[in-house]
Amino acid sequence: MADSTRIWHPSPERMAGANLTRFMQCLARRRGVRVSDYAALHAWSVAQPEAFWSELARFADVRADWGTGPVLSDAKAMPGAKFFPGAKLNFAQNLLRYRDEQPALIFRNERGQRRQLSFRELHDAVARVATWLEVHGVGPGDRIAAVLPDIPEACIAMLATAARGAIWSSCSPDFAPSALLERFGQIGPKVLFCTDGYTYAGKAFDCLPAAASLIRNIPGIEHVAVVSYLHPRAQLTGMDRAEHFEELGGSHAELRFECVNFNDPLYILYSSGTTGAPKCIVHGVGGTLLQHQKEHLLHTDLKRSDRLFYYTTCSWMMWNWQMSALAGGTALVLYDGSPFYPDPGALWRLAEEEGVTVFGTSARYLVSMEKSEFKPTERVDLTALRTILSTGSPLPAATFAHIYRDIKEDVQISSISGGTDIVSCFGLGCPLLPVHPGELQCLGLGMRVEVFDESGTSVKGEPGELVCTAPFPAMPVGFWNDPDGCKYRAAYFERYPNVWHHGDHALITKHDGLVILGRSDAMLKPGGVRIGTGELYSALVGMPGILETLAVGQRFKDDVRIVLFVILAPGATLDEDFKHRIRERIRSATTPRHVPARIIAVPDLPRTLSGKASELAVRAVVEGETVRNLAALANPEALEHFRNLPELQI
């Protein structure tokens, strides 16, 4: 359970100036809906979804031809419900509504490069690439693939794709050729954008061989655009149909927007693929835009004066999420490189120098900062910073205290959770609410999120399965190559008919906040009691001698026992005394059932291509099973540390 002590509260001035406050005032003026706090607003938003999403679209000034149809058709069907089925719009047109000299993109990398594009310059750059796509016959339904770092060219190519009404799908260049082919080979792209290379932690990597492999193995790729990023001018020898990105289109190209249906495809994202071939998750144009506008304007309180930074790659849905902030005129601060190169202060110096107001990262990064010697409070000026966003895994309660102590005393910590499946969030921050350690501040507006116990009954204050019991716009429009929707239904609606089952073990608190306890498929069940792995990890955050942990359940003597793997800090030894202290710390922070039966030191953990430690892969090796998709792991060789361990035979 999370500590219920309030650790931060917004000032009256901040609450008064919040977009969310203005939205509530608009509801009172336009609809006579008077809500006094967030809880009442959330209750209204899920009770009146048609009114809520309509008012949100108006508040966000979404550019669309709304037509004459209903706001929501087949409202009780999950899946099957459709929002704004008669509407037409263009995603890029909404993100490029500004054409002034304010910064749109500010780019930095670990090599010391800096570039800045105004909204006018971004618009013109998109026009050139969109014109090139149009000349090559790209239009609605065509897939465009990209293997790019988080650089301005990735943003430009995505917006150009969306301007044409086509479908964007991207991966970061650190993916192995087999992993890229496993994803893009399923969707048959017509155009490929790629980079000649990149650097990470000071080391250069050549990406052209991987691009050439894709061209050879995907017959449908007709055109290739290569960004010269690692070198002044990429060498395209031997790459059929390849052109230099900087030479695409004409200097006076006109940007035309192809309007598509609200529920037409915009993005194809991929599941991690650790249990089989990655699922190709298709997200719609209007649903993605509307959901992101809600999360940016109302939950994150972004304004034109803000500078949003999210440390991400083009493989993570947070890259797609941050892009949508352009619709509100917010400047995006992009970064490519290692977050710890040349030292742990790299991103915090970036935040200081660029005046970042909203800083986004992973929970793993914040936990790692806690173990480093770099304390931003002592080394950088973060006066502009007002919000820290964290996702990717649960943010431990102890790390909240570290942020206020060592990063900034007066900052809103918005731990958020959702994922690739919905390209958005179920639980996230709120500018009107306090922060409680270990908790996500609130459930998202318009999201009827509940927690079900094992009998399928909705519970509060008890752990269970995270579900959503009513439709929302950011539900996928389907999976690619799943014409009858069978795979889609099996992924989310098989366990509870007509209810979205997300696969997270969670708890709704007395504050109506949310605690994520771990993935359901990684649940530990000693003696039949369900335990989230996140509970163990939280208990050990900040413990001297431990850098990282991973827990799995092992079948043993007709039961399940907890096995805890630890990566030790330099100089630490896992002797019996240290094991005893680990067990006592877990026992005191949780319950006796959480105490691991075995504690084993390992030098590394297997990680997915997005950097998450793979509990499922480790469990499979521990159980003597085959890991079904090694290509989904960035370092499959790490699995050898878990194979045939003598400690697990007794």
FENJOLIN-V731314 format. One line per field, one symbol per residue. ss: DSSP state (A for helix, B for strand, O for the rest). phi: phi as a letter, one per 30 degrees, with the letter a starting at -180 (. if undefined). psi: psi as a letter, one per 30 degrees, with the letter a starting at -180 (. if undefined). A space follows every 50 residues. Layout:
ss = ???
phi = ???
psi = ???
//
This chain:
ss = OOOOOBBBOOOAAAAAOOAAAAAAAAAAAAAOOOOOOAAAAAAAAAAOAA AAAAAAAAAOOOOBBOOOOOOBBOOOOOOOOBBOOOOBBOAAAAAOOOOO OOBBBBBBBOOOOBBBBBAAAAAAAAAAAAAAAAAOOOOOOOBBBBBOOO OAAAAAAAAAAAAOOOBBBBBOOOOOAAAAAAAAAAAOOOBBBBBOBBBB OOBBBBOAAAAAAAAAAOOOOOBBBBBOOOOOOOOOOOOOOBBBAAAOOO OOOOOOOOOBBOOOBBBBBBOOOOOOOOOBBBBBAAAAAAAAAAAAAAAO OOOOOOBBBBOOOOOOAAAAAAAAAAAAOOBBBBBBOOOOOOOOOAAAAA AAAAOOOBBBBBAAAAAAAAAOOOOAAAAOOOOOOOBBBBBOOOOOAAAA AAAAAAAOOOOBBBBOBBBOOOOBBBBBOOOOOOBBOOOBOBBOOOOOBB BBOOOOOBOOOOOBBBBBOOOOOOOOOBBOOOOOOAAAAAAAOOOOOOOB BBBBBBBBOOOOOBBBBBBAAAOBOAAAOOBOAAAAAAAAOOOOOBBBBB BBBBBBOOBBBBBBBBBBOOOOOOOAAAAAAAAAAAAAAOOAAAOOOBBB BOOOOOBBOOOOBOAAAAAAAAOOOOOOOAAABOOAAAAAAAOOOAAAOO
phi = .ddcddcabddeddddcdedddddddddddciccccadedddeddddbdd ddddddedddhddacdicdddbcheccbdkdbdhdcdbabdddddcdcbc cddcbbcbbddjdbbbbdddddedddedddddddecidaejdcbcbbbdd beddddddddddddidccbbbdddddedddddcdddchdcbbcacdlabb hiccbdcdedddddddcceddcbbbcddcdbebddceicdicbdedcdic dcdcdcccdbdecddcbccbddidcleedccccddddddddddddddcdc idbdddbccbdabdccddddddeddddciddcccbbkddccdaddeddde dddcidcbccacdeddddddddcdceecbbcceddbbccbajadddedde dddddccadcbdccdbaakeebhabcbacbdccdcceicddaddeicddb bcddcicdbbibdaddbbcbdbdddedlcdhbdciddddddbbddbeibd cdjccbbcdddidbccckdddcdcbdiiddbddddddddcdidejccabb bbccdahibbcdcccbcddejdbdcddddddddddddddbbedddddbbb dbdacdbddcjddcdddddddedicdddbdddcdbedddddcdhdedccb
psi = klkgkkfkkkleeeeegkeeeeeeeeeeeefgjjkfleeeeeeeefeiee eeeeeeeeefhkjljfagalejlhfgkjlfkkkhfglklkeeeefhfkha gkkekjkllfggkklkkleeeeeeeeeeeeeeeeeggkakfkkklkjlli leeeeeeeeeeeefgakkklllffkleeeeefdffffilekkkllfallk hfkkkkfeeeeeeeeefjffjfkkkkkjeelejkjgkfjkgklkefgkll fhkkjkkjklleglkekjlklfgfgakkkjkkkldeeeeeeeeeeeeeef hklffljkkkjllgfkffeeeeeffffggkkkjkkkakfgkflfgefeee eeeghkfjjkaleeeeeeeeflfkjefffljhefkfkkkkaelkjkeffe eeefefdkeikkjjklkcaeeghakekalkffllkkkfkkelkkkgjikl kkaffgkklkgklakklkglllfgkkfakkhieggeeeeeefgeejkgkj jfgkklkklfgglkkkflkefgkkhkgfkkkkefeeeeffkfkkfkellk klkkkkhgaklkkkkkkklkfkkiaeeeeeeeeeeeeffclfffkkekkk klflkkklfggkkjeeeeeeeegglkjfifffkfiffffffgkhkefgf.
//
